[in-house]
Amino acid sequence: MSAYETSTLRALARANAPLTLENERALIARARTGEARARDELVRGHMRLVIATVRKLRRNADEDLIAEGVLGLLEALDRFDPSYDVRL
């Protein structure tokens, strides 16, 4: 992985702060109504998790794996049941 790619991933992870519990719950409620912006914010809020997971799986973070991680986040959002009182 080039230095540019590494710095881009770091910038992407740092640009999106982790979500607070209250903020996450509010975004999930908005996303359940079909609001695309809320889904985007949820994905951006969990990008650190995706990038960290990809780095654990492979020494070099791969764009394809990050894209798959984002798709996994979207699938998790569709299946998530907030009645269990756990975080996404």
C-alpha positions as CSV (number, residue, x, y, z in Angstrom):
1,M,0.0,0.0,0.0
2,S,1.3,3.4,-0.9
3,A,1.9,6.2,1.5
4,Y,-0.9,8.1,-0.2
5,E,-3.4,5.3,0.3
6,T,-2.4,4.9,4.0
7,S,-2.8,8.6,4.6
8,T,-6.2,8.6,2.8
9,L,-7.5,5.8,5.0
10,R,-6.3,7.6,8.1
11,A,-7.9,10.8,7.0
12,L,-11.2,9.0,6.3
13,A,-11.2,7.3,9.7
14,R,-10.3,10.5,11.5
15,A,-12.8,12.7,9.6
16,N,-15.7,10.7,11.0
17,A,-15.9,10.7,14.8
18,P,-17.5,7.7,16.5
19,L,-21.2,8.1,17.2
20,T,-22.5,8.6,20.7
21,L,-25.3,6.3,21.9
22,E,-27.9,9.0,21.7
23,N,-26.8,10.2,18.2
24,E,-26.7,6.6,16.9
25,R,-30.2,5.9,18.2
26,A,-31.5,9.1,16.6
27,L,-29.9,8.3,13.3
28,I,-31.2,4.7,13.3
29,A,-34.8,6.1,13.9
30,R,-34.3,8.5,11.0
31,A,-32.8,5.8,8.8
32,R,-35.8,3.5,9.5
33,T,-38.1,6.1,7.9
34,G,-36.0,5.9,4.7
35,E,-33.8,9.0,5.2
36,A,-30.7,8.4,3.1
37,R,-28.7,11.1,4.8
38,A,-29.1,9.3,8.2
39,R,-27.9,6.0,6.6
40,D,-24.8,7.8,5.2
41,E,-24.0,9.4,8.6
42,L,-24.3,5.9,10.3
43,V,-21.9,4.4,7.8
44,R,-19.5,7.3,8.2
45,G,-19.7,7.0,11.9
46,H,-18.6,3.3,11.7
47,M,-15.8,3.7,9.2
48,R,-13.2,3.4,11.8
49,L,-14.6,0.0,12.7
50,V,-14.5,-1.1,9.0
51,I,-11.0,0.1,8.4
52,A,-9.7,-1.5,11.7
53,T,-11.3,-4.8,10.8
54,V,-9.9,-4.8,7.3
55,R,-6.4,-4.0,8.7
56,K,-6.7,-7.0,11.1
57,L,-7.7,-9.3,8.3
58,R,-5.0,-8.1,5.9
59,R,-1.8,-6.2,6.5
60,N,-2.7,-3.9,3.6
61,A,-6.1,-2.3,3.7
62,D,-7.7,-3.1,0.4
63,E,-10.3,-0.8,-1.3
64,D,-12.5,-3.8,-2.2
65,L,-12.5,-5.1,1.4
66,I,-13.5,-1.6,2.7
67,A,-16.3,-1.5,0.1
68,E,-17.5,-4.9,1.3
69,G,-17.3,-3.7,4.9
70,V,-19.6,-0.7,4.0
71,L,-22.0,-3.1,2.3
72,G,-22.0,-5.2,5.5
73,L,-22.8,-2.1,7.5
74,L,-25.7,-1.4,5.3
75,E,-27.0,-4.9,5.6
76,A,-26.6,-4.7,9.4
77,L,-28.6,-1.5,9.4
78,D,-31.4,-3.2,7.5
79,R,-31.5,-6.1,9.9
80,F,-30.9,-4.2,13.1
81,D,-33.6,-4.3,15.7
82,P,-33.4,-1.4,18.2
83,S,-35.7,-3.1,20.6
84,Y,-32.8,-5.2,21.9
85,D,-31.3,-2.1,23.4
86,V,-27.8,-2.7,22.0
87,R,-25.6,-0.6,19.7
88,L,-25.4,-1.1,16.0
